[in-house]
């Protein structure tokens, strides 16, 4: 087992631009573990972030993903008013065939060696069971099953937060936050996506859904009375709200040209392929974009509640606060004529700077 700081000079310059506090590579020959843990900022508290297991094409892709995800977690915690920092981890490998108890427990030992600087949680390709394995090696993990005193499945809270973000955007665009009769397209119906579909149908919204898994698509459509749409064609259709709930980078120069929606508000991380370029394109086109790290903060809120004494009622109340936080971002964006993601970044950065200055005054 080995752990080494990633400090090669050319890459160190790249990391400095991202302002990360620490990036470590984890490697273990016996289990086949190859992982990267990134700690972006701990001004507000310990860095919390999911453990993503994915078959990355290159190690460079994995590094880019973990750097961006960890930075997003910092901003997510800050703008949500949580006393947490931002971190993330990626395990390079097929989460269906390469995962094992030994691999996850070995990863847990790496987490333990960071002495609480990073707290692991569930993400794409990992599960509550994986968090159990990590917990066998370190206490610095969240997202545990209820049977172990954890908060259990975070996806209902995550979906609730996205719903609040959608309602805030609808309020801004149409003058009322009622979703009855509004057409909303959910792309990606994994755990969060399906929970969102359920909540939207309870609001009497007209829901269209798409997914690369056609069997699951048809099953969810029948279950909730949603309209199944081809994944290749959904961006060419007209609807009020587009909710991307799968992988990031879906909002780019080509897809923006095709979009006919009024609002983009979904749970996927890092939806803008290029924050600056595509944020401006959406502003110019008049499409209201809810910053993803703001409205998908429900999962982090769930973890926060677990760390500081879980209460389902309190957790849902915190998720409902995403509504007012989103309105605040939209108001700043409109008054200063800047993209919404930039407005959100400014609000998050201000809180971090204020707390950092406060600590410096002690």
C-alpha positions as CSV (number, residue, x, y, z in Angstrom):
1,X,0.0,0.0,0.0
2,X,1.3,3.5,-0.8
3,X,0.2,7.0,-0.6
4,X,2.1,10.0,-2.1
5,X,1.4,13.7,-2.5
6,X,1.0,14.6,-6.2
7,X,3.6,17.3,-6.4
8,X,5.2,17.1,-9.8
9,X,6.0,20.6,-10.8
10,X,4.0,20.9,-14.0
11,X,0.9,19.5,-12.4
12,X,1.5,21.5,-9.2
13,X,1.1,24.7,-11.2
14,X,-2.2,23.4,-12.4
15,X,-3.4,22.6,-8.9
16,X,-2.4,26.0,-7.7
17,X,-4.8,27.6,-10.2
18,X,-7.5,25.4,-8.7
19,X,-6.5,26.5,-5.1
20,X,-6.6,22.9,-3.8
21,X,-5.1,22.3,-0.4
22,X,-4.1,18.7,-1.0
23,X,-4.3,16.0,-3.8
24,X,-3.1,12.5,-3.1
25,X,-2.8,9.4,-5.2
26,X,-3.7,6.1,-3.7
27,X,-2.3,2.8,-5.1
28,X,-2.4,-0.8,-3.9
29,X,-1.2,-3.6,-6.0
30,X,-2.9,-6.4,-4.0
31,X,-6.4,-5.1,-4.5
32,X,-5.8,-3.3,-7.7
33,X,-6.9,0.0,-6.1
34,X,-6.1,3.2,-8.0
35,X,-7.7,6.3,-6.5
36,X,-7.3,10.0,-6.1
37,X,-8.5,12.0,-3.2
38,X,-8.7,15.8,-3.5
39,X,-9.2,18.3,-0.7
40,X,-10.1,21.7,-2.1
41,X,-10.8,23.9,1.0
42,X,-11.4,23.3,4.7
43,X,-12.1,26.9,5.8
44,X,-15.7,26.1,6.8
45,X,-15.0,22.6,8.1
46,X,-13.7,19.2,7.1
47,X,-13.8,18.4,3.4
48,X,-16.8,16.1,2.7
49,X,-17.3,14.6,-0.7
50,X,-18.4,11.4,-2.5
51,X,-16.3,8.5,-3.6
52,X,-16.9,8.0,-7.3
53,X,-15.9,4.8,-9.1
54,X,-15.8,5.0,-12.8
55,X,-13.9,3.6,-15.8
56,X,-12.1,6.7,-16.8
57,X,-10.4,6.6,-20.2
58,X,-7.2,8.1,-18.8
59,X,-5.7,9.0,-15.4
60,X,-5.7,12.6,-16.6
61,X,-9.5,12.4,-17.0
62,X,-9.8,11.0,-13.5
63,X,-7.7,13.8,-12.1
64,X,-9.7,16.5,-13.9
65,X,-12.9,15.0,-12.5
66,X,-11.8,14.8,-8.9
67,X,-10.4,18.4,-9.0
68,X,-13.7,19.8,-10.4
69,X,-15.9,17.7,-8.1
70,X,-14.0,18.7,-5.0
71,X,-14.1,22.4,-5.9
72,X,-17.9,22.1,-6.5
73,X,-18.3,20.6,-3.0
74,X,-16.7,23.6,-1.4
75,X,-19.0,26.0,-3.2
76,X,-22.0,23.7,-2.5
77,X,-21.4,23.6,1.2
78,X,-20.7,27.4,1.4
79,X,-23.8,28.5,-0.5
80,X,-26.0,26.1,1.5
81,X,-24.8,27.6,4.8
82,X,-23.2,24.3,5.9
83,X,-20.0,24.2,8.1
84,X,-18.2,21.9,5.8
85,X,-15.4,22.1,3.3
86,X,-15.1,20.5,-0.1
87,X,-13.4,17.3,-1.1
88,X,-13.9,14.4,-3.5
89,X,-12.4,11.0,-4.4
90,X,-12.4,8.9,-7.5
91,X,-11.6,5.2,-7.8
92,X,-10.5,4.2,-11.3
93,X,-12.2,1.0,-12.4
94,X,-15.5,-0.7,-13.4
95,X,-17.9,-0.4,-10.5
96,X,-19.7,-3.6,-11.6
97,X,-16.7,-5.9,-12.0
98,X,-13.7,-4.4,-10.2
99,X,-15.2,-3.6,-6.9
100,X,-14.6,-5.8,-3.9
101,X,-14.7,-5.6,-0.1
102,X,-10.9,-5.7,0.1
103,X,-10.6,-2.8,-2.4
104,X,-13.1,-0.6,-0.6
105,X,-11.5,-1.3,2.8
106,X,-8.1,-0.6,1.5
107,X,-9.4,2.7,0.3
108,X,-10.8,3.3,3.7
109,X,-7.3,3.0,5.2
110,X,-6.2,5.8,2.9
111,X,-9.0,7.9,4.1
112,X,-8.0,7.1,7.7
113,X,-4.5,8.3,7.0
114,X,-5.8,11.8,6.2
115,X,-6.9,12.2,9.9
116,X,-10.3,13.6,9.3
117,X,-9.3,16.2,6.7
118,X,-11.5,14.3,4.2
119,X,-14.8,12.5,5.0
120,X,-16.0,10.0,2.4
121,X,-19.5,9.6,1.2
122,X,-21.5,7.9,-1.5
123,X,-21.4,8.9,-5.2
124,X,-21.7,7.5,-8.7
125,X,-20.6,3.9,-8.7
126,X,-20.6,3.4,-4.9
127,X,-23.3,2.4,-2.5
128,X,-24.2,2.5,1.2
129,X,-22.7,-1.0,1.4
130,X,-19.4,0.4,0.2
131,X,-19.6,3.0,2.9
132,X,-20.0,0.1,5.4
133,X,-16.7,-1.4,4.1
134,X,-14.9,2.0,4.4
135,X,-16.3,2.4,7.9
136,X,-14.7,-0.8,8.9
137,X,-11.3,1.0,8.5
138,X,-12.1,4.6,9.4
139,X,-14.7,6.6,11.2
140,X,-14.3,9.4,8.6
141,X,-17.2,8.3,6.4
142,X,-20.9,9.3,6.0
143,X,-23.9,8.0,4.1
144,X,-24.1,4.9,6.2
145,X,-27.2,2.7,6.4
146,X,-29.8,3.4,9.1
147,X,-28.9,0.0,10.7
148,X,-25.5,1.4,11.5
149,X,-26.9,4.7,12.9
150,X,-26.5,6.6,9.6
151,X,-29.0,8.6,7.6
152,X,-29.6,5.9,4.9
153,X,-30.4,6.7,1.3
154,X,-29.7,10.4,0.6
155,X,-31.5,10.5,-2.8
156,X,-34.9,11.6,-1.5
157,X,-33.3,14.6,0.1
158,X,-31.3,15.3,-3.0
159,X,-34.5,15.1,-5.2
160,X,-36.3,17.4,-2.7
161,X,-33.6,20.1,-3.1
162,X,-33.8,19.9,-6.9
163,X,-37.6,20.3,-6.7
164,X,-37.1,23.4,-4.6
165,X,-34.6,24.8,-7.2
166,X,-37.1,24.1,-10.0
167,X,-39.9,25.8,-8.2
168,X,-37.7,28.9,-7.5
169,X,-36.8,29.1,-11.2
170,X,-40.4,28.7,-12.3
171,X,-41.3,31.5,-9.9
172,X,-38.7,33.8,-11.4
173,X,-39.7,33.0,-15.0
174,X,-43.5,32.7,-14.8
175,X,-44.4,34.7,-11.6
176,X,-45.7,31.7,-9.7
177,X,-44.0,28.6,-8.4
178,X,-46.9,26.2,-9.1
179,X,-45.8,23.3,-11.3
180,X,-49.2,22.0,-12.2
181,X,-49.4,21.8,-16.0
182,X,-45.7,22.7,-16.5
183,X,-43.8,20.4,-18.8
184,X,-40.6,19.2,-17.3
185,X,-38.1,16.8,-19.0
186,X,-36.0,14.7,-16.7
187,X,-33.0,13.2,-18.4
188,X,-31.4,10.3,-16.4
189,X,-33.7,8.4,-14.1
190,X,-31.3,6.9,-11.6
191,X,-32.1,7.1,-7.9
192,X,-32.3,10.9,-7.7
193,X,-34.0,11.2,-11.1
194,X,-36.7,8.7,-10.2
195,X,-37.3,10.4,-6.9
196,X,-37.6,13.7,-8.7
197,X,-40.1,12.3,-11.2
198,X,-42.2,11.1,-8.2
199,X,-42.2,14.6,-6.6
200,X,-43.0,16.3,-9.9
201,X,-45.9,14.1,-10.6
202,X,-47.2,14.8,-7.1
203,X,-47.1,18.5,-8.1
204,X,-49.2,17.5,-11.2
205,X,-46.4,18.5,-13.6
206,X,-46.4,17.0,-17.1
207,X,-43.2,14.9,-16.9
208,X,-41.1,13.6,-19.9
209,X,-38.3,11.2,-19.1
210,X,-35.3,9.8,-21.0
211,X,-32.5,7.4,-20.1
212,X,-30.0,5.2,-21.9
213,X,-31.5,2.2,-20.2
214,X,-34.7,1.6,-22.2
215,X,-36.1,-1.1,-19.9
216,X,-35.8,1.1,-16.9
217,X,-37.2,4.1,-18.9
218,X,-40.4,2.2,-19.7
219,X,-40.7,0.9,-16.1
220,X,-40.5,4.3,-14.5
221,X,-42.8,5.8,-17.2
222,X,-45.5,3.3,-16.3
223,X,-45.0,3.6,-12.6
224,X,-45.4,7.4,-12.4
225,X,-47.5,8.2,-15.5
226,X,-44.6,10.0,-17.3
227,X,-44.0,10.2,-21.0
228,X,-41.0,8.2,-22.2
229,X,-38.8,9.9,-24.8
230,X,-35.8,8.8,-26.8
231,X,-32.6,10.0,-25.1
232,X,-31.3,11.2,-28.5
233,X,-34.3,13.4,-29.2
234,X,-35.2,14.9,-25.9
235,X,-33.1,18.1,-26.4
236,X,-35.0,18.9,-29.7
237,X,-38.4,18.9,-27.9
238,X,-40.2,21.9,-26.4
239,X,-40.9,22.0,-22.7
240,X,-40.7,24.5,-19.8
241,X,-37.9,22.9,-17.7
242,X,-35.0,20.6,-18.6
243,X,-33.7,18.6,-15.6
244,X,-30.4,16.8,-16.5
245,X,-29.9,14.1,-13.8
246,X,-27.1,12.0,-15.3
247,X,-23.5,12.8,-16.1
248,X,-22.0,16.3,-16.4
249,X,-20.9,18.3,-19.4
250,X,-24.4,18.0,-21.1
251,X,-24.7,21.8,-21.5
252,X,-22.2,22.7,-24.3
253,X,-22.1,24.7,-27.4
254,X,-23.9,22.1,-29.5
255,X,-26.7,21.2,-27.1
256,X,-27.4,24.8,-26.2
257,X,-28.1,25.5,-29.9
258,X,-30.8,22.7,-29.8
259,X,-32.4,23.7,-26.6
260,X,-36.0,25.1,-26.6
261,X,-36.6,25.1,-22.9
262,X,-37.0,28.2,-20.6
263,X,-35.2,26.7,-17.6
264,X,-32.4,24.3,-16.9
265,X,-32.5,22.8,-13.4
266,X,-31.3,19.3,-12.6
267,X,-29.2,17.2,-10.2
268,X,-26.3,16.3,-12.5
269,X,-22.9,17.7,-11.3
270,X,-20.9,20.0,-13.5
271,X,-23.5,20.4,-16.2
272,X,-21.7,23.3,-17.9
273,X,-18.9,21.9,-20.1
274,X,-17.3,25.3,-19.8
275,X,-18.6,27.5,-17.0
276,X,-17.6,30.9,-18.6
277,X,-18.4,30.2,-22.2
278,X,-21.7,28.3,-21.7
279,X,-22.9,30.3,-18.8
280,X,-22.8,33.4,-21.1
281,X,-24.4,31.5,-23.9
282,X,-27.4,30.6,-21.7
283,X,-27.7,34.2,-20.5
284,X,-27.7,35.5,-24.1
285,X,-30.3,32.9,-25.1
286,X,-32.6,33.8,-22.2
287,X,-32.5,30.3,-20.6
288,X,-32.5,30.5,-16.9
289,X,-29.9,28.1,-15.4
290,X,-30.1,26.9,-11.8
291,X,-26.4,26.3,-10.7
292,X,-26.2,22.6,-10.3
293,X,-24.1,22.6,-7.1
294,X,-26.8,24.8,-5.5
295,X,-29.9,22.8,-6.2
296,X,-28.4,19.3,-5.9
297,X,-27.0,20.1,-2.4
298,X,-29.6,17.8,-0.8
299,X,-27.3,14.9,-0.7
300,X,-24.6,16.9,1.1
301,X,-27.3,18.3,3.5
302,X,-28.2,14.7,4.3
303,X,-24.6,13.9,5.1
304,X,-24.2,17.0,7.2
305,X,-27.2,16.0,9.3
306,X,-25.7,12.6,9.8
307,X,-22.4,14.0,11.0
308,X,-24.1,16.4,13.5
309,X,-27.1,14.4,14.7
310,X,-29.5,13.1,12.1
311,X,-33.1,14.3,12.1
312,X,-35.2,13.7,9.0
313,X,-37.5,16.6,9.7
314,X,-34.5,19.0,10.1
315,X,-32.8,17.6,7.0
316,X,-35.9,18.2,4.9
317,X,-36.1,21.8,6.3
318,X,-32.6,22.4,5.3
319,X,-33.3,21.1,1.8
320,X,-36.3,23.4,1.5
321,X,-34.0,26.3,2.1
322,X,-32.6,25.7,-1.4
323,X,-35.7,27.5,-2.6
324,X,-34.7,30.9,-1.0
325,X,-31.0,30.4,-1.8
326,X,-31.9,29.9,-5.5
327,X,-34.0,33.0,-5.5
328,X,-31.1,34.9,-4.0
329,X,-28.8,33.8,-6.8
330,X,-31.3,34.6,-9.5
331,X,-31.9,38.1,-8.1
332,X,-28.2,38.8,-8.1
333,X,-27.8,37.4,-11.6
334,X,-30.6,39.6,-12.9
335,X,-29.6,42.8,-11.1
336,X,-25.9,42.6,-12.2
337,X,-26.7,41.0,-15.6
338,X,-24.3,38.1,-15.0
339,X,-24.7,34.4,-15.5
340,X,-26.3,32.6,-12.6
341,X,-23.3,30.3,-11.9
342,X,-21.1,33.4,-11.6
343,X,-23.6,34.9,-9.1
344,X,-23.7,31.7,-7.1
345,X,-19.9,31.5,-7.1
346,X,-19.6,35.1,-5.8
347,X,-22.0,34.4,-2.9
348,X,-20.2,31.2,-1.9
349,X,-16.7,32.9,-2.2
350,X,-17.9,35.8,0.0
351,X,-19.0,33.5,2.8
352,X,-15.7,31.5,2.6
353,X,-13.6,34.7,2.7
354,X,-15.6,36.2,5.6
355,X,-15.1,33.0,7.7
356,X,-11.4,32.8,6.8
357,X,-10.9,36.5,7.9
358,X,-12.8,35.8,11.1
359,X,-10.6,32.9,11.9
360,X,-7.5,35.0,11.2
361,X,-8.7,37.5,13.7
362,X,-8.7,34.9,16.6
